[in-house]
Amino acid sequence: MSYLLLHNMRIEEDLVDQLFNSSEKRLARVLLLLAHFGKDGKPESVMPKVSQETLAEMIGTTRSRVSFFMNKFRKLGFIKYNGKLHVHSSLLNVVLHD
């Protein structure tokens, strides 16, 4: 039962995110979720391999927009990739900033 409630809450959060946030904020949120920020224990700075196409499908935008935002996040120091994607906690500023 607790799994179903958690799953339902996640779906509601995703719907609100889709309706009210820009694609840039949605991408930042997905990257943080995949890096397990906000979960119990230490967040993983290294993310599992996920293609830009998959990220685009997850946030409801095009791959070229994901590429644009990923480059922007990299230039601002929020993420780093050298074969593996490292997500810094400073990416939270994108999600929390109005």
C-alpha positions as CSV (number, residue, x, y, z in Angstrom):
1,M,0.0,0.0,0.0
2,S,2.8,2.4,0.8
3,Y,4.4,1.8,-2.6
4,L,1.1,2.7,-4.3
5,L,0.8,5.9,-2.3
6,L,4.4,6.9,-3.1
7,H,3.9,6.1,-6.7
8,N,0.7,8.2,-6.8
9,M,2.5,11.1,-5.2
10,R,5.3,10.9,-7.7
11,I,2.9,11.0,-10.6
12,E,1.1,14.0,-9.1
13,E,4.5,15.8,-8.7
14,D,5.4,15.0,-12.3
15,L,2.1,16.4,-13.5
16,V,2.5,19.6,-11.5
17,D,6.1,19.9,-12.8
18,Q,4.9,19.5,-16.4
19,L,2.1,22.1,-16.0
20,F,3.9,24.8,-14.2
21,N,7.7,24.6,-14.8
22,S,9.8,25.4,-17.8
23,S,11.6,22.7,-19.6
24,E,14.9,23.9,-18.1
25,K,13.6,23.4,-14.6
26,R,12.1,20.1,-15.5
27,L,15.5,18.9,-16.8
28,A,17.2,20.1,-13.6
29,R,14.6,18.3,-11.5
30,V,15.0,15.0,-13.5
31,L,18.8,15.2,-13.2
32,L,18.6,15.7,-9.4
33,L,16.1,12.9,-9.1
34,L,18.3,10.5,-11.1
35,A,21.3,11.5,-8.9
36,H,19.1,10.7,-5.8
37,F,19.2,14.2,-4.3
38,G,16.7,14.6,-1.5
39,K,16.7,10.9,-0.7
40,D,18.0,9.3,2.5
41,G,21.8,9.0,2.6
42,K,24.4,10.7,0.5
43,P,23.4,11.7,-3.0
44,E,25.3,10.1,-5.9
45,S,27.1,12.7,-7.9
46,V,27.6,10.3,-10.8
47,M,24.4,9.5,-12.7
48,P,23.5,6.4,-14.6
49,K,23.9,6.6,-18.4
50,V,20.9,8.2,-19.9
51,S,20.7,9.6,-23.4
52,Q,19.6,13.1,-24.2
53,E,16.8,11.6,-26.2
54,T,15.5,9.7,-23.1
55,L,15.8,12.9,-21.0
56,A,13.9,14.8,-23.7
57,E,11.1,12.2,-23.5
58,M,11.1,12.3,-19.7
59,I,10.6,16.1,-19.6
60,G,8.4,16.5,-22.7
61,T,10.8,18.5,-25.0
62,T,13.2,18.0,-27.9
63,R,16.7,16.5,-27.7
64,S,18.1,19.8,-29.0
65,R,16.6,21.7,-26.1
66,V,18.1,19.1,-23.7
67,S,21.5,19.6,-25.3
68,F,21.2,23.4,-25.0
69,F,20.3,23.2,-21.3
70,M,23.0,20.6,-20.6
71,N,25.6,22.8,-22.2
72,K,24.3,25.8,-20.2
73,F,24.4,23.7,-16.9
74,R,27.9,22.6,-17.8
75,K,29.1,26.2,-18.4
76,L,27.6,27.3,-15.1
77,G,29.3,24.5,-13.2
78,F,26.1,22.7,-12.2
79,I,27.1,19.5,-14.0
80,K,30.4,18.0,-15.3
81,Y,30.9,15.2,-17.7
82,N,34.0,13.4,-18.7
83,G,32.6,10.1,-19.8
84,K,30.2,10.1,-16.8
85,L,27.8,12.8,-15.8
86,H,28.4,14.4,-12.4
87,V,25.6,16.4,-10.9
88,H,26.5,19.1,-8.4
89,S,24.1,20.1,-5.6
90,S,24.2,23.7,-6.9
91,L,21.8,22.5,-9.6
92,L,19.1,22.8,-6.9
93,N,19.4,26.6,-7.5
94,V,17.8,26.2,-11.0
95,V,14.9,24.3,-9.5
96,L,14.3,26.6,-6.6
97,H,14.9,29.9,-8.4
98,D,11.8,31.7,-9.6
